[in-house]
């Protein structure tokens, strides 16, 4: 029972973090550099 609650807590804590980290919307002050679809520039691979 303790293990079940432990796993459930991990899922509840980690899921919102993953969702926020994968949010493609550019935040104020952020620059998207790895996705040409959003920043309309050529990726600098140097």
Secondary structure as the mmCIF struct_conf table of DSSP 4:
data_model
#
loop_
_struct_conf.conf_type_id
_struct_conf.id
_struct_conf.beg_label_comp_id
_struct_conf.beg_label_asym_id
_struct_conf.beg_label_seq_id
_struct_conf.end_label_comp_id
_struct_conf.end_label_asym_id
_struct_conf.end_label_seq_id
HELX_RH_AL_P HELX_RH_AL_P1 UNK A 2 UNK A 21
TURN_TY1_P TURN_TY1_P1 UNK A 22 UNK A 22
BEND BEND1 UNK A 25 UNK A 25
HELX_LH_PP_P HELX_LH_PP_P1 UNK A 26 UNK A 27
TURN_TY1_P TURN_TY1_P2 UNK A 28 UNK A 29
BEND BEND2 UNK A 34 UNK A 34
HELX_RH_AL_P HELX_RH_AL_P2 UNK A 36 UNK A 39
BEND BEND3 UNK A 41 UNK A 41
#
